[in-house]
């Protein structure tokens, strides 16, 4: 098998506590700015949006994913066990 035939590496979950605080903040800021999150009628500051995402990461409601194939980072909602409806 040649290197071109190999499967791309799988995305990796990055625990937020393993990132230095300044790097974590930049990752979250980049995500918030890229997503252009809409909060409705009222304006929400960048600081408030970042704080909201940081809280979601702390509570396990969101996860940081690094994709080595694209060398990109994303934050995704986490499916909570036991909360799926049937």
N, C-alpha and C positions, 0 to 999 in steps of 0.2 A: 504494500500500500504506500503510495506517495503522499507527501504532506498535503497536496491539493485534494486528495480523496478523503481526507479525514473529516470527521464531523466538527462543526464549529463548537467552541467551548460553551458550556452552559452558563446562563446568567448566575451571578452570585449575590446572595443576600448579604448586605453589609449592616451589622448592628450599629446603630447610631452612637452608642457609647464607645465604640472602637475608633471613632474619628476624633481628631482634635477639635475643640469647640469652634475655632475659626473656620475650619474646613467644613464642618457640619453646617454652620450658618451659611456659607457660600453655596453649598449644595442645595439647601432649602430655598435660599433667595433665587438661585437660578431656576429651580422648579417653579416657584411662585410667579416669577416674571415670564417664564416660558408658557405657563398654563393660562395666563391672563384670566385668572379666576374671577368670576362675576358674583358679586354678593348682593345683587338686587338694587334697590332704590338708593341706599346710602353708600357713601364712599368708605372704603376700608383701607387704612394705611398699609404700606408694605410691611412695616413693623408688626402690625396686628396679624396680617396674613402669615408672616413667618412664624410668629408665636403660636398661631393656630396649628400649623403643620408640625412644629416642634412638639406640641402637646400630643398630637395624633401619633407621632413616632414614639414618644415616651409611653403612651398607653397601649402601644401595639396595634393601633388602628390603621397604621400605615407602615410601609417597609421601604427601605432604600435598596434598589437593585442596581448592580453594576453588570453591564453586558460587555464581556471581553471581546466579543466579535466586532462590536461597533465602537468599543471604548467609550461608552456613554453611561450616564447615571440617570435613573428615574426614581420617582417615588410613587408607589402604588398603594391603593387601599388593600388592606389585609382582610381576608375572610376570617371571621371569628368562628371558632368551633362552637357547635351547639346552638348557633343562632340561625341556621338555615331552616327555612320553612318547607314543608312538604305539602 
